[in-house]
Amino acid sequence: MKTELGRAQLLLTVIILFSSALYAQDTLSTEKSLEYSTVGFQISQVSGTGISYGRNKENEFRFRITGGILTTGDNSYYSIGTDYGIELTKHRPYRVFIGPALGIWGISGEPAHFNIALGTGIETPIMRESTIIENVTSGIEIYYPTFFLLSSTIGIAGGAFISFNF
């Protein structure tokens, strides 16, 4: 059973990466790169859940750091992480990227969970027609392989984010 699940995860990852590479080759552009910052919210099993800040160099890379703390009664939940993505596409308005991610999360009084992974993601603007929020983007990421170091297992993980770019 575990072997079949592992093969399915590997096949899904290969299909995503192959599709991204083909898409990137068809949409290469010679536009000048633009460097900008991003602030938003991210939920990720690997690279952190909470408020995020990042730097992007359009047509080249994206770097993001994320962190959050939530206190409820006697427990505090925390998460901090980062991810780096190399942009595979030069096509507008979508961006496809791949790169490493890592994060630490836990509950007060318990051992911390440390995860490291290779992620593939896509980012797209929300409502391109609107001039008020034209800089708001959202995206998803799939992390495979993900190394869950506390439990010594390898699996698949995911994440989603929304950002304001300035």
ZABA-942638 format. One record per residue: residue in three letters; z, x, y negated of N, C-alpha, C in turn. Coordinates in steps of 0.02 Angstrom, whole numbers, m for minus. Example, Ala and Ser with C-alpha at 12.3 -4.5 7.8 and 13.67 -1.06 7.14 Angstrom:
rest / n_c3 / n_c1 / n_c2 / ca_c3 / ca_c1 / ca_c2 / c_c3 / c_c1 / c_c2
ALA / 390 / 660 / 284 / 390 / 615 / 225 / 390 / 660 / 165
SER / 354 / 642 / 112 / 357 / 684 / 53 / 394 / 645 / m2
//
This chain:
rest / n_c3 / n_c1 / n_c2 / ca_c3 / ca_c1 / ca_c2 / c_c3 / c_c1 / c_c2
MET / 0 / 41 / 60 / 0 / 0 / 0 / 0 / 43 / m63
LYS / 44 / 95 / m64 / 47 / 138 / m123 / m18 / 176 / m132
THR / m50 / 196 / m77 / m114 / 232 / m81 / m168 / 188 / m112
GLU / m170 / 124 / m92 / m221 / 79 / m119 / m209 / 67 / m194
LEU / m146 / 60 / m214 / m130 / 51 / m285 / m149 / 113 / m325
GLY / m135 / 171 / m298 / m152 / 234 / m332 / m227 / 241 / m339
ARG / m265 / 223 / m288 / m338 / 227 / m292 / m366 / 178 / m344
ALA / m337 / 118 / m347 / m359 / 68 / m396 / m345 / 92 / m467
GLN / m286 / 122 / m478 / m268 / 148 / m544 / m315 / 205 / m564
LEU / m329 / 249 / m517 / m374 / 306 / m531 / m444 / 281 / m546
LEU / m469 / 233 / m508 / m535 / 205 / m519 / m539 / 172 / m588
LEU / m488 / 134 / m608 / m487 / 103 / m674 / m489 / 155 / m729
THR / m450 / 208 / m722 / m449 / 262 / m772 / m517 / 295 / m777
VAL / m549 / 311 / m721 / m615 / 343 / m721 / m666 / 298 / m755
ILE / m665 / 233 / m740 / m712 / 186 / m771 / m703 / 184 / m847
ILE / m640 / 181 / m870 / m627 / 179 / m942 / m651 / 243 / m975
LEU / m635 / 300 / m946 / m655 / 364 / m976 / m731 / 372 / m976
PHE / m764 / 354 / m922 / m836 / 360 / m917 / m870 / 314 / m968
SER / m845 / 252 / m973 / m873 / 204 / m1022 / m864 / 230 / m1093
SER / m805 / 258 / m1108 / m791 / 285 / m1174 / m838 / 342 / m1190
ALA / m849 / 386 / m1142 / m893 / 444 / m1153 / m965 / 421 / m1167
LEU / m989 / 373 / m1128 / m1057 / 347 / m1140 / m1062 / 314 / m1208
TYR / m1012 / 275 / m1226 / m1011 / 241 / m1291 / m1011 / 293 / m1347
ALA / m973 / 347 / m1338 / m968 / 398 / m1390 / m1035 / 433 / m1400
GLN / m1071 / 446 / m1347 / m1136 / 480 / m1353 / m1186 / 437 / m1392
ASP / m1182 / 372 / m1385 / m1229 / 327 / m1418 / m1212 / 316 / m1492
THR / m1152 / 334 / m1514 / m1132 / 315 / m1581 / m1112 / 375 / m1624
LEU / m1135 / 434 / m1608 / m1117 / 493 / m1647 / m1143 / 485 / m1719
SER / m1104 / 510 / m1766 / m1120 / 504 / m1837 / m1107 / 570 / m1871
THR / m1142 / 583 / m1925 / m1131 / 644 / m1963 / m1091 / 632 / m2026
GLU / m1056 / 575 / m2029 / m1016 / 559 / m2088 / m961 / 611 / m2097
LYS / m944 / 623 / m2160 / m889 / 669 / m2176 / m823 / 639 / m2155
SER / m779 / 680 / m2126 / m713 / 656 / m2104 / m669 / 639 / m2163
LEU / m629 / 587 / m2155 / m582 / 565 / m2205 / m512 / 569 / m2176
GLU / m466 / 601 / m2210 / m398 / 607 / m2187 / m355 / 553 / m2220
TYR / m315 / 517 / m2180 / m273 / 464 / m2208 / m210 / 455 / m2166
SER / m161 / 419 / m2195 / m98 / 405 / m2161 / m98 / 334 / m2135
THR / m51 / 320 / m2090 / m44 / 253 / m2062 / 30 / 238 / m2050
VAL / 50 / 177 / m2064 / 118 / 153 / m2052 / 112 / 88 / m2015
GLY / 155 / 78 / m1964 / 149 / 15 / m1927 / 205 / 6 / m1877
PHE / 191 / m35 / m1827 / 238 / m50 / m1773 / 202 / m40 / m1707
GLN / 237 / m8 / m1660 / 208 / 8 / m1595 / 257 / m11 / m1540
ILE / 230 / m38 / m1486 / 268 / m50 / m1425 / 233 / m11 / m1370
SER / 268 / 39 / m1342 / 237 / 81 / m1291 / 289 / 103 / m1241
GLN / 270 / 103 / m1177 / 313 / 127 / m1124 / 317 / 202 / m1123
VAL / 272 / 236 / m1159 / 272 / 309 / m1159 / 288 / 337 / m1228
SER / 249 / 320 / m1278 / 254 / 354 / m1343 / 299 / 319 / m1394
GLY / 345 / 277 / m1371 / 395 / 250 / m1416 / 383 / 178 / m1436
THR / 438 / 144 / m1452 / 436 / 75 / m1477 / 475 / 73 / m1542
GLY / 444 / 46 / m1594 / 476 / 41 / m1659 / 426 / 53 / m1715
ILE / 453 / 77 / m1771 / 413 / 92 / m1830 / 375 / 158 / m1817
SER / 312 / 159 / m1837 / 272 / 219 / m1825 / 241 / 245 / m1890
TYR / 232 / 310 / m1892 / 197 / 343 / m1947 / 147 / 391 / m1916
GLY / 88 / 394 / m1944 / 37 / 439 / m1916 / m9 / 467 / m1968
ARG / m45 / 518 / m1947 / m99 / 549 / m1986 / m162 / 545 / m1945
ASN / m217 / 530 / m1979 / m281 / 524 / m1946 / m332 / 566 / m1983
LYS / m373 / 600 / m1947 / m431 / 631 / m1976 / m490 / 596 / m1944
GLU / m520 / 552 / m1983 / m573 / 509 / m1957 / m627 / 552 / m1925
ASN / m653 / 528 / m1869 / m704 / 561 / m1829 / m678 / 620 / m1789
GLU / m612 / 635 / m1792 / m586 / 692 / m1756 / m524 / 677 / m1715
PHE / m468 / 659 / m1747 / m406 / 650 / m1710 / m360 / 600 / m1745
ARG / m307 / 581 / m1708 / m252 / 541 / m1735 / m188 / 568 / m1705
PHE / m135 / 568 / m1746 / m69 / 590 / m1725 / m19 / 539 / m1749
ARG / 27 / 517 / m1705 / 75 / 465 / m1724 / 143 / 482 / m1695
ILE / 196 / 468 / m1734 / 264 / 474 / m1711 / 297 / 405 / m1719
THR / 336 / 384 / m1670 / 364 / 317 / m1669 / 438 / 321 / m1650
GLY / 479 / 279 / m1681 / 549 / 277 / m1663 / 582 / 211 / m1681
GLY / 634 / 195 / m1643 / 670 / 133 / m1657 / 738 / 132 / m1624
ILE / 785 / 95 / m1655 / 852 / 85 / m1627 / 867 / 11 / m1634
LEU / 895 / m18 / m1581 / 915 / m88 / m1582 / 986 / m92 / m1553
THR / 1032 / m121 / m1591 / 1101 / m127 / m1568 / 1117 / m201 / m1556
THR / 1142 / m216 / m1497 / 1163 / m284 / m1479 / 1230 / m280 / m1445
GLY / 1283 / m303 / m1478 / 1349 / m301 / m1448 / 1373 / m230 / m1436
ASP / 1387 / m214 / m1373 / 1413 / m148 / m1355 / 1358 / m97 / m1340
ASN / 1296 / m118 / m1334 / 1241 / m73 / m1315 / 1195 / m57 / m1373
SER / 1171 / 4 / m1372 / 1118 / 25 / m1419 / 1059 / 49 / m1378
TYR / 1001 / 24 / m1395 / 939 / 43 / m1363 / 900 / 87 / m1412
TYR / 873 / 142 / m1387 / 836 / 187 / m1431 / 771 / 209 / m1399
SER / 724 / 229 / m1441 / 659 / 251 / m1418 / 629 / 296 / m1472
ILE / 602 / 353 / m1451 / 565 / 397 / m1496 / 510 / 430 / m1456
GLY / 452 / 436 / m1487 / 396 / 466 / m1452 / 340 / 485 / m1498
THR / 289 / 515 / m1470 / 231 / 537 / m1508 / 169 / 534 / m1465
ASP / 112 / 529 / m1497 / 49 / 534 / m1461 / m4 / 567 / m1505
TYR / m50 / 599 / m1473 / m104 / 634 / m1506 / m168 / 610 / m1473
GLY / m216 / 588 / m1512 / m278 / 564 / m1483 / m339 / 597 / m1513
ILE / m383 / 621 / m1471 / m447 / 649 / m1492 / m497 / 591 / m1493
GLU / m530 / 582 / m1549 / m576 / 526 / m1556 / m640 / 539 / m1516
LEU / m658 / 491 / m1475 / m719 / 497 / m1434 / m779 / 465 / m1467
THR / m768 / 418 / m1513 / m824 / 383 / m1545 / m825 / 397 / m1619
LYS / m884 / 392 / m1646 / m893 / 399 / m1719 / m919 / 333 / m1746
HIS / m916 / 281 / m1706 / m943 / 216 / m1723 / m893 / 176 / m1764
ARG / m916 / 140 / m1813 / m872 / 95 / m1851 / m885 / 25 / m1829
PRO / m838 / m18 / m1826 / m769 / m11 / m1847 / m721 / 9 / m1791
TYR / m746 / 19 / m1730 / m702 / 33 / m1674 / m691 / 108 / m1665
ARG / m632 / 125 / m1639 / m618 / 195 / m1622 / m592 / 197 / m1550
VAL / m618 / 242 / m1510 / m594 / 254 / m1442 / m567 / 324 / m1442
PHE / m508 / 334 / m1412 / m476 / 400 / m1413 / m442 / 414 / m1346
ILE / m429 / 478 / m1334 / m395 / 500 / m1274 / m350 / 559 / m1293
GLY / m292 / 563 / m1261 / m247 / 619 / m1275 / m179 / 611 / m1245
PRO / m137 / 662 / m1252 / m70 / 662 / m1223 / m21 / 620 / m1264
ALA / 31 / 596 / m1229 / 85 / 559 / m1261 / 150 / 575 / m1224
LEU / 205 / 573 / m1261 / 270 / 583 / m1230 / 323 / 544 / m1268
GLY / 378 / 529 / m1234 / 430 / 491 / m1266 / 495 / 492 / m1227
ILE / 549 / 476 / m1263 / 615 / 471 / m1235 / 642 / 403 / m1254
TRP / 672 / 367 / m1207 / 703 / 303 / m1222 / 764 / 294 / m1178
GLY / 810 / 252 / m1201 / 869 / 241 / m1161 / 916 / 190 / m1190
ILE / 973 / 183 / m1156 / 1027 / 138 / m1175 / 1089 / 181 / m1182
SER / 1129 / 168 / m1234 / 1189 / 208 / m1245 / 1233 / 211 / m1182
GLY / 1257 / 270 / m1166 / 1300 / 279 / m1109 / 1264 / 290 / m1043
GLU / 1197 / 289 / m1043 / 1158 / 300 / m982 / 1112 / 359 / m992
PRO / 1089 / 390 / m937 / 1042 / 446 / m945 / 977 / 424 / m978
ALA / 949 / 468 / m1019 / 886 / 453 / m1054 / 827 / 456 / m1006
HIS / 777 / 416 / m1021 / 714 / 416 / m983 / 664 / 457 / m1022
PHE / 632 / 505 / m990 / 581 / 546 / m1022 / 515 / 534 / m986
ASN / 463 / 516 / m1024 / 397 / 502 / m995 / 345 / 544 / m1030
ILE / 296 / 567 / m993 / 239 / 604 / m1020 / 176 / 578 / m987
ALA / 121 / 571 / m1025 / 62 / 539 / m998 / m2 / 561 / m1034
LEU / m57 / 543 / m1004 / m123 / 548 / m1035 / m145 / 477 / m1052
GLY / m161 / 465 / m1115 / m178 / 398 / m1137 / m249 / 390 / m1160
THR / m277 / 332 / m1148 / m343 / 313 / m1173 / m333 / 248 / m1211
GLY / m362 / 243 / m1271 / m351 / 183 / m1311 / m411 / 165 / m1353
ILE / m405 / 105 / m1382 / m456 / 80 / m1429 / m420 / 50 / m1488
GLU / m448 / 60 / m1548 / m420 / 33 / m1609 / m475 / m3 / m1647
THR / m457 / m60 / m1676 / m507 / m99 / m1713 / m474 / m133 / m1773
PRO / m511 / m144 / m1827 / m483 / m179 / m1885 / m470 / m252 / m1870
ILE / m422 / m280 / m1905 / m408 / m351 / m1901 / m444 / m383 / m1961
MET / m488 / m430 / m1948 / m523 / m466 / m2002 / m557 / m419 / m2051
ARG / m610 / m386 / m2030 / m647 / m341 / m2074 / m673 / m373 / m2138
GLU / m684 / m438 / m2137 / m713 / m471 / m2195 / m664 / m476 / m2253
SER / m599 / m474 / m2239 / m548 / m483 / m2291 / m537 / m419 / m2330
THR / m540 / m423 / m2396 / m528 / m363 / m2436 / m454 / m349 / m2444
ILE / m411 / m399 / m2433 / m339 / m389 / m2441 / m311 / m347 / m2383
ILE / m333 / m360 / m2322 / m305 / m324 / m2265 / m359 / m284 / m2227
GLU / m407 / m260 / m2263 / m461 / m223 / m2228 / m435 / m159 / m2196
ASN / m378 / m134 / m2218 / m351 / m73 / m2190 / m301 / m85 / m2134
VAL / m294 / m147 / m2111 / m249 / m162 / m2056 / m287 / m157 / m1991
THR / m261 / m117 / m1944 / m294 / m109 / m1879 / m244 / m123 / m1823
SER / m271 / m138 / m1765 / m229 / m147 / m1706 / m263 / m113 / m1648
GLY / m224 / m100 / m1596 / m253 / m66 / m1539 / m210 / m71 / m1477
ILE / m239 / m49 / m1422 / m203 / m45 / m1358 / m216 / 23 / m1327
GLU / m169 / 43 / m1284 / m176 / 106 / m1248 / m157 / 96 / m1175
ILE / m191 / 132 / m1132 / m174 / 134 / m1061 / m158 / 206 / m1045
TYR / m101 / 217 / m1013 / m79 / 284 / m996 / m83 / 294 / m921
TYR / m125 / 340 / m900 / m129 / 358 / m830 / m156 / 429 / m824
PRO / m125 / 472 / m790 / m63 / 463 / m754 / m3 / 468 / m801
THR / 49 / 430 / m786 / 112 / 432 / m823 / 165 / 461 / m777
PHE / 198 / 514 / m800 / 252 / 545 / m761 / 318 / 519 / m787
PHE / 353 / 479 / m747 / 419 / 453 / m763 / 469 / 502 / m734
LEU / 493 / 549 / m776 / 532 / 605 / m751 / 601 / 587 / m723
LEU / 635 / 535 / m751 / 701 / 517 / m726 / 697 / 492 / m654
SER / 646 / 453 / m639 / 639 / 426 / m571 / 592 / 469 / m527
SER / 563 / 521 / m556 / 517 / 566 / m520 / 459 / 528 / m488
THR / 430 / 482 / m527 / 372 / 444 / m502 / 313 / 452 / m550
ILE / 255 / 435 / m524 / 193 / 435 / m564 / 164 / 365 / m561
GLY / 143 / 338 / m618 / 116 / 271 / m620 / 72 / 259 / m680
ILE / 63 / 197 / m696 / 21 / 176 / m753 / 66 / 141 / m803
ALA / 52 / 149 / m867 / 92 / 118 / m920 / 45 / 94 / m975
GLY / 72 / 58 / m1024 / 31 / 31 / m1077 / 67 / 29 / m1143
GLY / 29 / 12 / m1195 / 57 / 6 / m1262 / 11 / m33 / m1307
ALA / 39 / m57 / m1363 / m1 / m92 / m1413 / 28 / m75 / m1482
PHE / m14 / m77 / m1534 / 10 / m61 / m1601 / m29 / m99 / m1654
ILE / 2 / m104 / m1712 / m30 / m131 / m1772 / m12 / m84 / m1829
SER / m61 / m67 / m1871 / m50 / m16 / m1923 / m83 / m35 / m1988
PHE / m54 / m11 / m2043 / m85 / m14 / m2109 / m106 / 57 / m2127
ASN / m170 / 66 / m2141 / m198 / 132 / m2155 / m206 / 141 / m2231
PHE / m183 / 198 / m2257 / m189 / 212 / m2328 / m204 / 285 / m2342
//
